[in-house]
């Protein structure tokens, strides 16, 4: 990290990851072209993070099948603090996390149990009660692909404004 003065403590970085639920996930295809997609995720602690997609056999799945390494970016932009005499002296308040790891598809016999856990945690983060839905539960679990990411590098960055 170039700006060490903006580096978040590891505990703060992981706390931030626990609060969010959308990550921009980067992979590379067989030709080396980068591909970034926004995916819902759940992180609770330690070195495992979970992502999901629908049943489609798209770029993301094809990419991780040939290369399981990925990069995850999560951010929370804040307000712009206006600087003077020009916009170049302004600063955006933000928090962000960049993480690197290896991903695998969760395919064990108890995969649906893990998918249920994932969606329960996701609804909690979104403050979305199960009672708001006509049909409780997750009838489409067999159509969901759950991914487990073994995190290897996790760094956080914060900019609190002009005088940070």
Buried (B, 14 or more C-beta within 10 A) or exposed (E): EEEEEBBBEEEBBBEBBEEBBEBBBBBBEEEEEEBEBEBBBBBEEEEEBBBBBEEEEEBBBBBBEEBBBBBBBBBEEBEEBEEEEEEEEEBEBBBBBBBBBBBEBBEEEEBBEBBBBBBEBBBEBEEEEEEEEEEEEBEEBEEBBBBBBEBEEBBBBBBEBEEE
